Amino acid sequence: MEVLRQIPGDTLRSSDAVMTITPVLAAGVGAGHGWRNGQLRSASFRLDAPVYGVAPLGIAISRQSVATTLVDLLAGLIRPAYGELRVLGEDLTTARGRAALRARVGVARRAARPQPAFRVRGLVEHAARLAGLPAQDRDLMAAAIVDRLALTPWSDVPLRSAPDVICRRARLAAAAVHQPDLLLVDGMLDDLDPGDTIALAEAVRDLAGDMIVVAVGHDPSALALACAEVLTLADGILVRPPSGPSPLISPTPGRPVHQPHPAAH
């Protein structure tokens, strides 16, 4: 019998033998100073997800500032200015709920503050320390996620010398090293060339086998490479696209995905 992972504190439902949870429930939630300034206003939505092993959910948002505000809210990094918001069963209108959630969430941002002095593996090990992983487990877990995301050849390369897609992959590894229940991907799939977008989307999709993944960005076609479904957030409402073929796209058969390698020294 397969044992499905249940996230504590969430609503668990069964429909046609597919177990689902509601990791995010928002009612009239807002943050910032209004939509005109690029912040979130009066958003009401529910995100449902199968408990185990599915592609991520994508949310397309045209304004990066709105996307970042949404990710900050879902990660418990900021308090809703108004409305109700529950993530993984935690009430994010309370300081206790936000503190409880933060240890269960990983955030991978394209716009993360540059850390050029770090080498690729060093960034992941630093994230493991910040996440409070036991000292005896840090190196092993960092090595495991570095290998899983095909970063081992780049382990000792400084971030300042690595291609943009490798830096993004390293940030993804750093966000996932502590095996969070929820991984939020903020803008990581935007503005890459097609080959790099496909390769990074495969990495994002692979992580969804072990955690709930929500990817946010301004390019729906890039999100569709990784996500089982791409929604659009417009004026506080999540809009589902018309029914049709799955937006999950695979690389053209027979054309290998380009994987960069560090230059020989």
Contacts in CASP RR format, 6 or more apart in sequence:
PFRMAT RR
TARGET T0000
AUTHOR 0000-0000-0000
METHOD contacts of the structure
MODEL  1
MEVLRQIPGDTLRSSDAVMTITPVLAAGVGAGHGWRNGQLRSASFRLDAP
VYGVAPLGIAISRQSVATTLVDLLAGLIRPAYGELRVLGEDLTTARGRAA
LRARVGVARRAARPQPAFRVRGLVEHAARLAGLPAQDRDLMAAAIVDRLA
LTPWSDVPLRSAPDVICRRARLAAAAVHQPDLLLVDGMLDDLDPGDTIAL
AEAVRDLAGDMIVVAVGHDPSALALACAEVLTLADGILVRPPSGPSPLIS
PTPGRPVHQPHPAAH
4 19 0 8 1.000
4 51 0 8 1.000
4 52 0 8 1.000
5 51 0 8 1.000
5 52 0 8 1.000
6 12 0 8 1.000
6 21 0 8 1.000
6 51 0 8 1.000
7 21 0 8 1.000
7 23 0 8 1.000
7 51 0 8 1.000
7 88 0 8 1.000
7 181 0 8 1.000
7 212 0 8 1.000
8 88 0 8 1.000
8 89 0 8 1.000
9 88 0 8 1.000
9 89 0 8 1.000
9 90 0 8 1.000
10 21 0 8 1.000
10 22 0 8 1.000
10 23 0 8 1.000
10 88 0 8 1.000
10 89 0 8 1.000
11 21 0 8 1.000
11 22 0 8 1.000
12 19 0 8 1.000
12 20 0 8 1.000
12 21 0 8 1.000
12 51 0 8 1.000
13 19 0 8 1.000
13 20 0 8 1.000
13 21 0 8 1.000
13 22 0 8 1.000
14 20 0 8 1.000
18 50 0 8 1.000
19 50 0 8 1.000
19 51 0 8 1.000
19 52 0 8 1.000
20 48 0 8 1.000
20 49 0 8 1.000
20 50 0 8 1.000
20 51 0 8 1.000
21 48 0 8 1.000
21 49 0 8 1.000
21 51 0 8 1.000
21 212 0 8 1.000
22 46 0 8 1.000
22 47 0 8 1.000
22 48 0 8 1.000
22 49 0 8 1.000
23 47 0 8 1.000
23 48 0 8 1.000
23 49 0 8 1.000
23 87 0 8 1.000
23 88 0 8 1.000
23 89 0 8 1.000
23 181 0 8 1.000
23 182 0 8 1.000
23 212 0 8 1.000
24 45 0 8 1.000
24 46 0 8 1.000
24 47 0 8 1.000
24 74 0 8 1.000
24 85 0 8 1.000
24 86 0 8 1.000
24 87 0 8 1.000
24 214 0 8 1.000
25 46 0 8 1.000
25 47 0 8 1.000
25 84 0 8 1.000
25 85 0 8 1.000
25 86 0 8 1.000
25 87 0 8 1.000
26 43 0 8 1.000
26 44 0 8 1.000
26 45 0 8 1.000
26 46 0 8 1.000
26 83 0 8 1.000
26 84 0 8 1.000
26 85 0 8 1.000
26 86 0 8 1.000
27 44 0 8 1.000
27 83 0 8 1.000
27 84 0 8 1.000
27 85 0 8 1.000
28 42 0 8 1.000
28 43 0 8 1.000
28 44 0 8 1.000
28 82 0 8 1.000
28 83 0 8 1.000
28 84 0 8 1.000
29 40 0 8 1.000
29 42 0 8 1.000
29 43 0 8 1.000
29 44 0 8 1.000
29 73 0 8 1.000
29 80 0 8 1.000
29 82 0 8 1.000
29 83 0 8 1.000
29 84 0 8 1.000
29 85 0 8 1.000
30 39 0 8 1.000
30 40 0 8 1.000
30 41 0 8 1.000
30 42 0 8 1.000
30 43 0 8 1.000
30 73 0 8 1.000
30 80 0 8 1.000
30 81 0 8 1.000
30 82 0 8 1.000
30 83 0 8 1.000
31 39 0 8 1.000
31 40 0 8 1.000
31 69 0 8 1.000
31 72 0 8 1.000
31 73 0 8 1.000
31 78 0 8 1.000
31 79 0 8 1.000
31 80 0 8 1.000
31 81 0 8 1.000
32 39 0 8 1.000
32 40 0 8 1.000
32 69 0 8 1.000
32 81 0 8 1.000
33 39 0 8 1.000
34 40 0 8 1.000
34 41 0 8 1.000
35 41 0 8 1.000
35 66 0 8 1.000
35 235 0 8 1.000
35 236 0 8 1.000
37 65 0 8 1.000
38 63 0 8 1.000
38 65 0 8 1.000
38 66 0 8 1.000
38 69 0 8 1.000
39 65 0 8 1.000
39 66 0 8 1.000
39 69 0 8 1.000
40 66 0 8 1.000
40 69 0 8 1.000
40 70 0 8 1.000
40 73 0 8 1.000
40 236 0 8 1.000
41 235 0 8 1.000
41 236 0 8 1.000
42 236 0 8 1.000
43 70 0 8 1.000
43 233 0 8 1.000
43 236 0 8 1.000
43 237 0 8 1.000
43 238 0 8 1.000
44 236 0 8 1.000
44 237 0 8 1.000
45 233 0 8 1.000
45 236 0 8 1.000
45 237 0 8 1.000
45 238 0 8 1.000
47 57 0 8 1.000
47 214 0 8 1.000
47 238 0 8 1.000
49 57 0 8 1.000
49 212 0 8 1.000
52 209 0 8 1.000
53 208 0 8 1.000
53 209 0 8 1.000
53 210 0 8 1.000
54 208 0 8 1.000
54 209 0 8 1.000
54 228 0 8 1.000
55 205 0 8 1.000
55 208 0 8 1.000
55 226 0 8 1.000
55 227 0 8 1.000
55 228 0 8 1.000
55 248 0 8 1.000
56 185 0 8 1.000
56 204 0 8 1.000
56 205 0 8 1.000
56 208 0 8 1.000
56 213 0 8 1.000
56 214 0 8 1.000
56 215 0 8 1.000
56 226 0 8 1.000
56 227 0 8 1.000
56 228 0 8 1.000
57 213 0 8 1.000
57 214 0 8 1.000
57 215 0 8 1.000
57 227 0 8 1.000
57 228 0 8 1.000
57 229 0 8 1.000
57 231 0 8 1.000
58 214 0 8 1.000
58 215 0 8 1.000
58 216 0 8 1.000
58 217 0 8 1.000
58 223 0 8 1.000
58 226 0 8 1.000
58 227 0 8 1.000
58 229 0 8 1.000
58 230 0 8 1.000
58 231 0 8 1.000
59 67 0 8 1.000
59 70 0 8 1.000
59 214 0 8 1.000
59 215 0 8 1.000
59 216 0 8 1.000
59 217 0 8 1.000
59 223 0 8 1.000
59 230 0 8 1.000
59 231 0 8 1.000
59 232 0 8 1.000
59 233 0 8 1.000
59 238 0 8 1.000
60 216 0 8 1.000
60 217 0 8 1.000
60 218 0 8 1.000
60 219 0 8 1.000
60 220 0 8 1.000
60 223 0 8 1.000
60 230 0 8 1.000
60 231 0 8 1.000
60 232 0 8 1.000
60 233 0 8 1.000
61 67 0 8 1.000
61 70 0 8 1.000
61 216 0 8 1.000
61 217 0 8 1.000
61 218 0 8 1.000
61 232 0 8 1.000
61 233 0 8 1.000
62 218 0 8 1.000
63 218 0 8 1.000
64 111 0 8 1.000
64 187 0 8 1.000
64 217 0 8 1.000
64 218 0 8 1.000
66 233 0 8 1.000
67 186 0 8 1.000
67 187 0 8 1.000
67 216 0 8 1.000
67 217 0 8 1.000
67 218 0 8 1.000
68 109 0 8 1.000
68 111 0 8 1.000
68 186 0 8 1.000
69 78 0 8 1.000
70 216 0 8 1.000
70 233 0 8 1.000
71 107 0 8 1.000
71 109 0 8 1.000
71 184 0 8 1.000
71 186 0 8 1.000
71 216 0 8 1.000
72 78 0 8 1.000
73 80 0 8 1.000
73 85 0 8 1.000
73 92 0 8 1.000
74 87 0 8 1.000
74 105 0 8 1.000
74 182 0 8 1.000
74 184 0 8 1.000
74 214 0 8 1.000
75 101 0 8 1.000
75 102 0 8 1.000
75 105 0 8 1.000
75 106 0 8 1.000
75 107 0 8 1.000
75 184 0 8 1.000
76 87 0 8 1.000
76 92 0 8 1.000
76 97 0 8 1.000
76 98 0 8 1.000
76 101 0 8 1.000
76 102 0 8 1.000
76 105 0 8 1.000
77 98 0 8 1.000
77 102 0 8 1.000
77 107 0 8 1.000
79 92 0 8 1.000
79 93 0 8 1.000
79 95 0 8 1.000
79 98 0 8 1.000
80 92 0 8 1.000
80 93 0 8 1.000
83 93 0 8 1.000
84 91 0 8 1.000
84 93 0 8 1.000
85 91 0 8 1.000
85 92 0 8 1.000
85 93 0 8 1.000
86 92 0 8 1.000
87 101 0 8 1.000
87 105 0 8 1.000
87 182 0 8 1.000
88 101 0 8 1.000
88 104 0 8 1.000
88 105 0 8 1.000
88 181 0 8 1.000
88 182 0 8 1.000
90 97 0 8 1.000
90 98 0 8 1.000
90 100 0 8 1.000
90 101 0 8 1.000
91 97 0 8 1.000
92 98 0 8 1.000
92 101 0 8 1.000
103 131 0 8 1.000
104 180 0 8 1.000
104 181 0 8 1.000
104 182 0 8 1.000
105 180 0 8 1.000
105 181 0 8 1.000
105 182 0 8 1.000
105 183 0 8 1.000
105 184 0 8 1.000
106 175 0 8 1.000
106 176 0 8 1.000
106 178 0 8 1.000
106 180 0 8 1.000
106 182 0 8 1.000
106 183 0 8 1.000
106 184 0 8 1.000
107 175 0 8 1.000
107 183 0 8 1.000
107 184 0 8 1.000
107 186 0 8 1.000
108 168 0 8 1.000
108 171 0 8 1.000
108 172 0 8 1.000
108 174 0 8 1.000
108 175 0 8 1.000
108 176 0 8 1.000
108 183 0 8 1.000
108 184 0 8 1.000
108 185 0 8 1.000
108 186 0 8 1.000
108 188 0 8 1.000
109 171 0 8 1.000
109 186 0 8 1.000
109 187 0 8 1.000
109 188 0 8 1.000
110 168 0 8 1.000
110 171 0 8 1.000
110 186 0 8 1.000
110 187 0 8 1.000
110 188 0 8 1.000
110 190 0 8 1.000
111 186 0 8 1.000
111 187 0 8 1.000
112 171 0 8 1.000
114 159 0 8 1.000
114 160 0 8 1.000
115 123 0 8 1.000
115 159 0 8 1.000
116 158 0 8 1.000
116 159 0 8 1.000
116 160 0 8 1.000
117 158 0 8 1.000
117 159 0 8 1.000
117 160 0 8 1.000
118 126 0 8 1.000
118 158 0 8 1.000
118 159 0 8 1.000
119 155 0 8 1.000
119 156 0 8 1.000
119 157 0 8 1.000
119 158 0 8 1.000
119 159 0 8 1.000
120 146 0 8 1.000
120 151 0 8 1.000
120 154 0 8 1.000
120 155 0 8 1.000
120 156 0 8 1.000
120 157 0 8 1.000
120 159 0 8 1.000
120 162 0 8 1.000
120 166 0 8 1.000
120 170 0 8 1.000
121 142 0 8 1.000
121 143 0 8 1.000
121 146 0 8 1.000
121 151 0 8 1.000
121 155 0 8 1.000
121 156 0 8 1.000
122 142 0 8 1.000
123 159 0 8 1.000
123 170 0 8 1.000
123 171 0 8 1.000
123 173 0 8 1.000
123 174 0 8 1.000
124 142 0 8 1.000
124 145 0 8 1.000
124 146 0 8 1.000
124 151 0 8 1.000
124 170 0 8 1.000
124 173 0 8 1.000
124 174 0 8 1.000
124 177 0 8 1.000
125 138 0 8 1.000
125 139 0 8 1.000
125 142 0 8 1.000
126 174 0 8 1.000
127 173 0 8 1.000
127 174 0 8 1.000
127 175 0 8 1.000
127 177 0 8 1.000
127 178 0 8 1.000
128 138 0 8 1.000
128 141 0 8 1.000
128 142 0 8 1.000
128 177 0 8 1.000
128 178 0 8 1.000
129 138 0 8 1.000
131 177 0 8 1.000
131 178 0 8 1.000
132 178 0 8 1.000
133 141 0 8 1.000
133 177 0 8 1.000
133 178 0 8 1.000
141 177 0 8 1.000
141 178 0 8 1.000
141 179 0 8 1.000
142 177 0 8 1.000
145 173 0 8 1.000
145 176 0 8 1.000
145 177 0 8 1.000
146 152 0 8 1.000
146 155 0 8 1.000
146 173 0 8 1.000
148 173 0 8 1.000
148 206 0 8 1.000
149 169 0 8 1.000
149 172 0 8 1.000
149 173 0 8 1.000
149 203 0 8 1.000
149 206 0 8 1.000
150 169 0 8 1.000
150 203 0 8 1.000
150 259 0 8 1.000
151 166 0 8 1.000
151 169 0 8 1.000
151 170 0 8 1.000
151 173 0 8 1.000
153 261 0 8 1.000
153 262 0 8 1.000
154 162 0 8 1.000
154 166 0 8 1.000
154 170 0 8 1.000
154 262 0 8 1.000
157 166 0 8 1.000
157 262 0 8 1.000
159 167 0 8 1.000
159 170 0 8 1.000
162 170 0 8 1.000
162 262 0 8 1.000
163 196 0 8 1.000
163 260 0 8 1.000
164 192 0 8 1.000
164 196 0 8 1.000
165 192 0 8 1.000
165 196 0 8 1.000
165 199 0 8 1.000
165 200 0 8 1.000
165 260 0 8 1.000
166 260 0 8 1.000
168 188 0 8 1.000
168 192 0 8 1.000
168 200 0 8 1.000
169 200 0 8 1.000
169 203 0 8 1.000
171 188 0 8 1.000
172 185 0 8 1.000
172 188 0 8 1.000
172 200 0 8 1.000
172 203 0 8 1.000
172 204 0 8 1.000
172 207 0 8 1.000
175 183 0 8 1.000
175 184 0 8 1.000
175 185 0 8 1.000
176 183 0 8 1.000
176 207 0 8 1.000
176 211 0 8 1.000
179 210 0 8 1.000
179 211 0 8 1.000
180 211 0 8 1.000
181 211 0 8 1.000
181 212 0 8 1.000
182 211 0 8 1.000
182 212 0 8 1.000
182 213 0 8 1.000
182 214 0 8 1.000
183 207 0 8 1.000
183 208 0 8 1.000
183 211 0 8 1.000
183 212 0 8 1.000
183 213 0 8 1.000
183 214 0 8 1.000
184 214 0 8 1.000
184 216 0 8 1.000
185 204 0 8 1.000
185 213 0 8 1.000
185 214 0 8 1.000
185 215 0 8 1.000
185 216 0 8 1.000
186 216 0 8 1.000
186 217 0 8 1.000
187 215 0 8 1.000
187 216 0 8 1.000
187 217 0 8 1.000
187 218 0 8 1.000
188 200 0 8 1.000
188 204 0 8 1.000
188 215 0 8 1.000
189 197 0 8 1.000
189 200 0 8 1.000
189 201 0 8 1.000
189 204 0 8 1.000
189 215 0 8 1.000
189 217 0 8 1.000
189 219 0 8 1.000
189 222 0 8 1.000
189 223 0 8 1.000
189 225 0 8 1.000
189 226 0 8 1.000
190 217 0 8 1.000
190 218 0 8 1.000
190 219 0 8 1.000
190 222 0 8 1.000
191 219 0 8 1.000
192 200 0 8 1.000
192 222 0 8 1.000
195 257 0 8 1.000
195 258 0 8 1.000
196 258 0 8 1.000
197 222 0 8 1.000
197 225 0 8 1.000
198 225 0 8 1.000
198 251 0 8 1.000
198 257 0 8 1.000
199 257 0 8 1.000
199 258 0 8 1.000
199 259 0 8 1.000
200 226 0 8 1.000
201 222 0 8 1.000
201 225 0 8 1.000
201 226 0 8 1.000
202 226 0 8 1.000
202 257 0 8 1.000
204 213 0 8 1.000
204 215 0 8 1.000
204 226 0 8 1.000
205 213 0 8 1.000
205 226 0 8 1.000
205 227 0 8 1.000
207 213 0 8 1.000
215 223 0 8 1.000
215 226 0 8 1.000
215 227 0 8 1.000
217 223 0 8 1.000
220 230 0 8 1.000
220 232 0 8 1.000
223 230 0 8 1.000
224 230 0 8 1.000
224 247 0 8 1.000
224 248 0 8 1.000
224 249 0 8 1.000
225 248 0 8 1.000
225 249 0 8 1.000
226 248 0 8 1.000
227 247 0 8 1.000
227 248 0 8 1.000
228 246 0 8 1.000
228 247 0 8 1.000
228 248 0 8 1.000
229 240 0 8 1.000
229 241 0 8 1.000
229 247 0 8 1.000
230 241 0 8 1.000
230 247 0 8 1.000
231 238 0 8 1.000
231 239 0 8 1.000
231 240 0 8 1.000
231 241 0 8 1.000
232 238 0 8 1.000
232 239 0 8 1.000
232 241 0 8 1.000
233 239 0 8 1.000
241 247 0 8 1.000
251 257 0 8 1.000
END
